């Protein structure tokens, strides 16, 4: 009887292998059986290959993503105007260094009054806070430069100003430069009643 070890090479390159016996060890009592036939053993090796790239496909290095360019935003920045008041309640707003565009001004105030209403079957006078428009104006700026805008009060505003002697007026000024986004500024000012000089 023969005994020994075998050696199986690695699958690089891929091949079929046959066991190789080491030097035999002779058993005197087993020689009568004759030589031992060793069958060949074929061991298939798995071959790993990369799948082919699809037709027309591009690798990550080949595809260049477009880079966004710098964003430019045009604004309608402006300086808040100086404010002057005439005895008749007319407000004059003086703007400096305006670009071409359109200018809109709106002024409002709260009127604290009272109304008579029916409460639980009885007429009662209750407080009522009402927001009124002081005046509105708009102007098209055709050429860059200084602009003077007049804001004329409404008839109801003049009545309230004469009665209360002063009003807290909220100004809302919006400027839209040509081809730009609108810009709005707010300010609250006190308009006082002034009698016209004789």
C-alpha distance (Angstrom), angle and dihedral (degrees) to the residues before:
residue distance angle dihedral
X1 . . .
X2 3.81 . .
X3 3.75 123.6 .
X4 3.79 130.5 -179.8
X5 3.79 145.4 122.7
X6 3.79 131.3 -84.4
X7 3.83 133.3 -141.3
X8 3.81 125.5 -145.6
X9 3.82 115.7 -165.7
X10 3.79 121.7 -137.9
X11 3.81 122.5 -94.6
X12 3.80 95.6 -102.8
X13 2.97 106.1 132.2
X14 3.83 96.8 16.7
X15 3.81 112.1 -108.7
X16 3.79 144.6 142.7
X17 3.80 113.9 -102.4
X18 3.79 136.5 -155.7
X19 3.79 122.1 -148.7
X20 3.83 113.1 -106.5
X21 3.78 116.9 -148.3
X22 3.79 121.8 -139.0
X23 3.79 120.2 -126.9
X24 3.87 106.4 -52.1
X25 3.76 123.8 -113.0
X26 3.85 110.5 -139.6
X27 3.76 119.2 -134.7
X28 3.83 106.3 -160.7
X29 3.75 92.5 -150.3
X30 3.76 94.6 53.7
X31 3.84 101.4 52.7
X32 3.76 91.3 93.8
X33 3.76 91.2 71.4
X34 3.79 93.0 66.5
X35 3.80 128.7 -136.6
X36 3.79 119.4 -22.1
X37 3.80 117.8 -123.2
X38 3.79 112.9 -134.7
X39 3.81 112.8 -156.2
X40 3.76 117.8 -136.6
X41 3.80 113.9 -113.8
X42 3.77 117.2 -151.5
X43 3.84 112.3 -154.6
X44 3.78 113.1 -167.3
X45 3.79 114.3 -144.1
X46 3.78 121.1 -145.2
X47 3.77 112.6 -119.2
X48 3.81 114.0 -148.9
X49 3.77 116.2 -155.3
X50 3.81 131.4 171.5
X51 3.81 115.5 -111.5
X52 3.80 113.9 -108.0
X53 3.80 116.1 -101.1
X54 3.83 114.9 -106.7
X55 3.76 116.5 -99.6
X56 3.76 111.4 -91.2
X57 3.82 93.8 13.9
X58 3.80 121.3 137.8
X59 3.75 130.1 -149.6
X60 3.79 123.3 -123.0
X61 3.80 90.3 -103.4
X62 3.81 90.8 53.1
X63 3.81 94.9 50.5
X64 3.79 112.3 75.1
X65 3.79 115.2 -167.3
X66 3.82 114.5 -140.7
X67 3.76 112.4 -108.2
X68 3.85 116.0 -132.5
X69 3.76 113.4 -115.0
X70 3.80 125.0 -130.8
X71 3.80 114.2 -69.4
X72 3.77 117.9 -128.6
X73 3.81 119.9 -162.2
X74 3.80 119.5 -170.8
X75 3.79 112.8 -150.3
X76 3.79 132.5 -165.6
X77 3.79 96.8 -129.9
X78 3.80 116.5 170.7
X79 3.79 139.4 163.8
X80 3.79 118.6 -107.4
X81 3.82 109.2 -102.9
X82 3.77 127.7 -116.2
X83 3.81 112.6 -105.5
X84 3.81 129.7 -139.9
X85 3.81 130.7 176.3
X86 3.77 132.3 -148.6
X87 3.83 124.2 -152.9
X88 3.81 91.7 -105.5
X89 3.80 91.1 59.8
X90 3.79 94.9 -101.4
X91 3.82 111.4 148.9
X92 3.80 120.5 -149.5
X93 3.80 118.6 -157.6
X94 3.82 118.2 -166.4
X95 3.83 115.8 -160.5
X96 3.78 123.7 -167.9
X97 3.81 130.9 -150.3
X98 3.77 98.7 -3.4
X99 3.79 120.6 174.8
X100 3.79 121.8 -134.0
X101 3.78 113.6 -73.0
X102 3.80 139.5 81.8
X103 3.79 131.2 -53.6
X104 3.80 126.5 -155.3
X105 3.81 127.0 -175.4
X106 3.80 128.0 -174.2
X107 3.80 127.6 177.1
X108 3.81 126.5 -169.5
X109 3.80 138.8 172.1
X110 3.81 139.3 -170.3
X111 3.78 118.2 -112.2
X112 3.79 113.9 -153.2
X113 3.79 107.1 -152.9
X114 3.77 142.4 136.8
X115 3.76 137.7 -119.8
X116 3.78 134.0 -161.9
X117 3.79 112.5 -117.5
X118 3.79 138.2 164.9
X119 3.83 112.6 -99.0
X120 3.84 118.9 178.6
X121 3.76 92.1 -22.3
X122 3.82 95.0 -46.6
X123 3.76 132.6 96.8
X124 3.78 111.2 -116.1
X125 3.77 134.4 173.8
X126 3.82 110.9 -123.6
X127 3.76 131.4 -175.9
X128 3.79 118.6 -101.5
X129 3.79 127.0 -170.4
X130 3.79 113.2 -157.3
X131 3.80 129.8 -176.6
X132 3.79 113.4 -140.5
X133 3.78 134.4 -177.1
X134 3.80 113.9 -109.5
X135 3.79 92.9 -167.7
X136 3.81 144.6 -50.3
X137 3.80 134.4 -140.8
X138 3.80 139.8 168.0
X139 3.78 134.0 -168.1
X140 3.81 135.8 -171.2
X141 3.81 111.8 -134.6
X142 3.79 103.2 -148.2
X143 3.81 96.9 173.9
X144 3.82 132.4 23.5
X145 3.78 116.8 -96.4
X146 3.81 143.2 71.7
X147 3.80 121.6 -21.6
X148 3.82 130.8 -165.7
X149 3.79 115.6 -158.6
X150 3.81 125.8 -172.9
X151 3.78 122.0 -148.9
X152 3.80 111.7 -157.9
X153 3.83 117.8 -158.4
X154 3.79 121.6 -126.2
X155 3.81 122.2 -114.5
X156 3.79 91.4 -104.6
X157 3.81 89.7 50.8
X158 3.81 90.8 54.7
X159 3.81 90.9 50.6
X160 3.81 91.3 50.8
X161 3.82 92.2 45.3
X162 3.81 92.2 50.4
X163 3.79 91.4 48.0
X164 3.84 100.4 42.2
X165 3.85 96.4 31.6
X166 3.81 91.2 -141.1
X167 3.80 138.5 37.5
X168 3.82 132.8 -161.5
X169 3.79 102.2 -130.5
X170 3.81 125.1 -165.3
X171 3.78 114.7 -149.9
X172 3.79 122.3 -155.1
X173 3.82 114.6 -171.8
X174 3.80 121.7 -175.3
X175 3.79 123.8 -174.6
X176 3.81 123.0 -172.3
X177 3.79 112.7 -168.6
X178 3.79 117.5 -154.9
X179 3.81 109.1 -80.7
X180 3.81 93.1 -0.4
X181 3.79 139.3 105.6
X182 3.84 118.1 -95.5
X183 3.79 121.3 -95.3
X184 3.82 123.0 -157.9
X185 3.79 131.0 -168.2
X186 3.80 129.0 -172.3
X187 3.77 133.4 -155.4
X188 3.81 136.8 167.0
X189 3.79 119.2 -143.5
X190 3.81 137.0 169.6
X191 3.79 117.7 -115.6
X192 3.82 112.7 -161.0
X193 3.73 128.5 -158.9
X194 3.77 114.2 -109.5
X195 3.77 122.3 -178.0
X196 3.75 115.8 -130.9
X197 3.80 113.9 -103.5
X198 3.81 117.1 -112.1
